[in-house]
């Protein structure tokens, strides 16, 4: 096997991805602290240490930045890593707890932008696509868990896959987690445990 250096194109692609991630992190921080409307592409480019042209080439418009932020949040929350075992997990209670763990991880690592979207969605409509896409991914994940639980024969009583998916999505919603944390004094870990327990109780029986 040759020990030759990787092709230049691969190095360029890796550098381009690093630049893109840096731009997205800068956008996330600015949107969370200043709001969407008050943030300019010039601000984001300066924070990321790139030119405006590089920003456009790497990510696109301001609206494109918002659409891509869900990808960054999934990476920082290690959503793929958490979800990787869903297809092979055979413990129904462990499966039912996965959505709460994903929500807690995202809040712990990306709570700034999630709260900014929740608080500023009406005032800053530009942030709404982030909420909408995040919601779509959340519901898709809930449906995958519900399907796996059904395949294991773990859903109790007459609970259908569709009902299970709705229950999972509702009980692991990040907006509910924020209420538990802000209004009921829970830590992120306590909110995760509460959401997981309620999901297990609703779909499988007492945890």
Secondary structure, DSSP 8 states (H G I E B T S, - for coil): -------HHHHHHHHHHHHHHHHHHHHHHHHHHH-TTT--HHHHHHHHT--HHHHHHHT-SHHHHHHHHHHHHHHHTTHHHHHTTTTT---HHHHHHHHHHHHHHHHHHHHHHHHHHHHHTTT-GGGHHHHHHHHHHHHHHHHHHHHHHHHTT---TT--HHHHHHHHHHHT-HHHHHHHHHHH---HHHHHHHHHHHHHHHHTS--
